[in-house]
Amino acid sequence: MVSPSSREPDGTAGRKPPTHPFQIGAFRAYLMVRLSTILASNGMALIIAWEAYNIARQTMSPGSPRRSWGSSASSNSSWSLC
């Protein structure tokens, strides 16, 4: 049994130092915050891109994307594929 006088001041008497980063509570918290931040920023970018796509799709006439890419299906196209 360890006597109270031989304990370390911070209460870590007899503990081994961590051998893996996941054994450190602050590191686990850091990783969780970092993962949450990455997921949130990627989700926000996806939502913004989705909304921009919807706005662009709603404001264009139905035939304009086809003509702008020079598809041969459109007779009004000034582009030539061959």
N, C-alpha and C positions, 0 to 999 in steps of 0.2 A: 504494500500500500504506500502511496506517495504522501508524504507529510505536507501540510499546507505551506510550510516554510520553503520547500524545494520547488514549488510551482513557479512557472514563469509569470511575470506581471500581467501578460495579456491573456492568460488562461489557456495557453497552448502546450501545457506540459505533456510530454509523452506522445504528441502527434507527429506523424511523419509529414514531410513536405509533400505537396501534391505531385504526383508523377504524370498526370495528364491534364491538359488545359481545362477539360470539362469538369474537373474536380474543384475548380475555382468558381465560386458563386458569381463574382463580378464579371468574369469572362462569359459565363453562360448568359447573364443578363445582357451584356454587350451584344452577343450574337443574336439573341432574340430581338433586340431593338433594331439591329442592322437588317435582319431578315424582314421584319415588319416594314421598315422604311423602303426596302427594295421592292417588296410586293405592292406597297401603296403607290409608289411612284410609277411602277409599270402599269398598274391598274388605272391610274389617272391618265397616263399617256394613251392607253387603249380606249378609254372613254372619250377623250378629246378627239382622237382620230376617227372613232365611230361617228361622233356628232358631225365632224367636218365632212365625212363621207355622206351622211344623210342630208346635210344641207346642200352639198354639191349635186347629189342625185335628184333632189326635189326641185332645184332651180334650173336644171338643164332640160331641154326638150328631149323627147324620147330618141330621136335619131342623131343627136349631136355627138355622142361619144363614138358611134360607129364611123361617122364621117371624119372625125378628127384623127382617127387612127388609120385612115386610108384603106378601109376594107373594100374589097371588090364587090361586095353585096350592095353597096350604095351607088346609084346611078349618078348622083350629084357630086361624086368625089372627084377632086382634081389630082389625087395621088395615083401613082401607078405602081403596081406591085411587080410587074415584069420588066 
